[in-house]
């Protein structure tokens, strides 16, 4: 039998994201600070944020952007990013968020896949109308009239990209209903962790990532918290923000947890206002989470999800779940564990592939019915590709990854993409790539069969790859082998590669 949430079902509003955030904004709430940039100390109120977004929506409408159009957005965490994001959806259009670390080739590829009609961001895109990020303040302050447009809950709000369970990037169609549902679910789990009053939230992870967009940003705006952010993670800025702004809730990723546990600059006295740290985007080691708790006197919990689930499906609860577990399934959501070679449910207590069902599950992949049918099976169940187990109290643990995609600092890296690149090297006969944990962080590890007479070294090969990929896709460990294990059909047996000991 599927596992149902032990939390009461939530009443999910049948509305669009913009209306959910601003539709019932009171005069008092409108004057509250909504967002503050740590590096510039610039702030915007909830009323100001709404007015700026509406002006941007009007400017987009004048450019012919409206319902059915996709706008690619590539800006670091900032007021500009949030205003542009909210302006796009207020205009009735769909946002396709792009990470700022992507190289030009990847940006061009994803823009083409999304079918974007306009690009807003930092770089020059040939053949596509664009708005530079530095133009956003002028458009936001020009007082353009927002268009009269009705956006339903069923319309597509965002098309982020995911490597899914196995392959190359796929556009994930997320409706306003998907995102609003996950905003409500995330807000509920924040309250379950004791945050019941307006609180200062430190949100350093990229808003271009679905975790950052839905959980760190939109869910907190909907519940009127004060969001503090920075364009990229900087440890000193991160530390200083806590006492200066009395941060009560902090979103982190596992590499940040490692720094908090081990870096000498991190002192408990700087975190006296901190109550909860929520780790997401990649698996958190339980010992690292406990080390942070012990060192800083703060509670650490972990969340779990994927782009295809908007993203949250499970969240830990302070005092009830270990930091290394993914906690409990969120309201309005079911999950079950099935066999790795079938979709038959496993016996109670056994491990199995995690399947999810709920209002946050994606509509499907953009222009890719085959991939959609591979992961959305039978009555709305989504295959996650992750292997899990469940304790008697419903606490869930991810114990292995059935899917091949590597999560480096929360960014998805497709092994097939790196393998294809490695095979273009004239001194490489074969290659296989898997993820491996080093210092609490999953990194891409390449196994390479050199051509006869090759003089390749580990360092030279890593440099060669680094020159050709977006930084987070770099190979960070290389091992030369005699052959790559493959099955009878020629598919790489990644499980065997992952079992090869790693010396670090």
Secondary structure as UniProt FT lines:
FT   STRAND          3..4
FT   HELIX           17..22
FT   TURN            23..24
FT   HELIX           27..30
FT   STRAND          33..37
FT   TURN            38..40
FT   STRAND          43..45
FT   HELIX           46..62
FT   TURN            63..64
FT   TURN            67..68
FT   STRAND          70..74
FT   HELIX           79..90
FT   TURN            91..92
FT   STRAND          94..97
FT   TURN            100..101
FT   HELIX           104..114
FT   STRAND          118..121
FT   TURN            126..127
FT   STRAND          130..132
FT   HELIX           133..135
FT   HELIX           136..140
FT   TURN            141..143
FT   TURN            153..154
FT   STRAND          156..162
FT   TURN            164..165
FT   STRAND          170..175
FT   HELIX           176..192
FT   TURN            193..194
FT   STRAND          200..203
FT   TURN            207..208
FT   HELIX           211..218
FT   HELIX           219..222
FT   TURN            223..224
FT   STRAND          226..229
FT   HELIX           235..245
FT   STRAND          249..252
FT   HELIX           254..262
FT   TURN            264..265
FT   HELIX           268..271
FT   TURN            272..273
FT   STRAND          276..279
FT   HELIX           286..296
FT   STRAND          299..306
FT   HELIX           307..309
FT   STRAND          311..315
FT   TURN            318..320
FT   TURN            323..324
FT   STRAND          327..329
FT   TURN            331..332
FT   STRAND          333..338
FT   TURN            340..341
FT   TURN            348..349
FT   STRAND          352..358
FT   TURN            359..360
FT   STRAND          364..365
FT   TURN            366..367
FT   HELIX           369..375
FT   STRAND          376..377
FT   TURN            378..380
FT   STRAND          381..390
FT   TURN            392..393
FT   STRAND          396..401
FT   STRAND          406..408
FT   TURN            409..410
FT   STRAND          411..413
FT   HELIX           415..422
FT   TURN            423..424
FT   TURN            426..427
FT   STRAND          428..438
FT   TURN            439..440
FT   STRAND          441..450
FT   TURN            452..453
FT   HELIX           458..466
FT   TURN            467..468
FT   HELIX           471..473
FT   STRAND          477..480
FT   TURN            488..489
FT   HELIX           494..498
//
